[in-house]
Amino acid sequence: QVQLVESGGGLVQPGGSLRLSCAASGRIFGTDEMSWYRQSPGRQRELVAQFIHDTNIHYADTVKGRFTISRDNAKNTMWLQMNNLKPEDTAVYYCHRVVWRSGVPSTYWGRGTQVTVSS
């Protein structure tokens, strides 16, 4: 059973930084899609940043230039470096993984880590 555990959330002032981590059980393969999503109260879960494969990266327009996604397959870990945080970045951030085996995808979610941006 694949498990994803997020950490690194917390309370930060506007303009501050946080680094989120997502630790995966078992080996991460280059073909795995790894993503960060977020959800704030009353809103749908939205994609923040995504690895389609190891080097194909996509960012939501709202975080471009401020957030950086990275991964180390050997350490089974993905990160989200968040800089110049804004109050509208406040949300629960989720790690998401799609594992492809023999052409069949399996989707996994972590439980999330709360990020609060407030003065």
Buried (B, 14 or more C-beta within 10 A) or exposed (E): EBEBBBEBBEEBEEEBEBBBBBBBEEEBEEEBBBBBBBBBEEEEBEBBBBBBEBEEBEBBEEBEEBBBBBBEBEEBBBBBBBBEBBEEBBBBBBBBBBBEEEEEEEEBBBEBBEBBBEE
